[in-house]
Amino acid sequence: MDLDLLKAEWEARDQRLEQAVRMNTQMLRLSLLEQHRREIAKWGWVDKYEIIAGTPVFIYLIWFLAHHISTWQFALPAFALLAWTIAMPILNHKLRHALQDMDFGQPIVTVQKQLAEHKARRLNLLKWAFLLGQIVWFIPFILVLFKGLFGVNLYLKTENFIVPSLIGGVLFIPLAIGMSKLLSGRLKHSARFQAFTDMLAGKDIIQTRQFLSKIAQFEEMPDETSASGGR
């Protein structure tokens, strides 16, 4: 038997096997990609929820401004509430759809890096939504609510409470930012901390990370098969 011919035949078989494995892996990758896109697209319902929850607030604030636009003490907090109510859902919407529009056909390392950057943007938005929200949805909200619903001017009844509370809320911002930087620096390598920040960023972030792990495993399969075939 011609050993060279036998060797060539085995090499041809190995090449066909490797090609078949790569083709099957690519088809599986595309299948997982479509499935993942459908899964994260389901989170579009959050847009509807934010619209439903925010519409009554938006209507009330427009009505309030129409009646108190000439009184800056009430118009200013109402504008702050209105700006927060409009801006946050829009920014959340953009970030959610930016994840859905991500090109998952790129190399896994590239997509993982983009996912980490996307997660950081979400956490940054969440941070500022909380820091500004603890000011906007405390004193301004109470002032607008009591004036609009009950006709009560809290400026006259709580004059020694409003200004100190607002100052305390503003001073809390740099304190909270400093604490978050300290904690994130110390806990950035903690698996529990990463899982916690994933939860804060959103379930679609967690699903995407799991999806990328699956893809990485499947992409390793052809290399393992080739190595075993070579042996």
Disulfide bonds with the S-S distance in Angstrom:
none
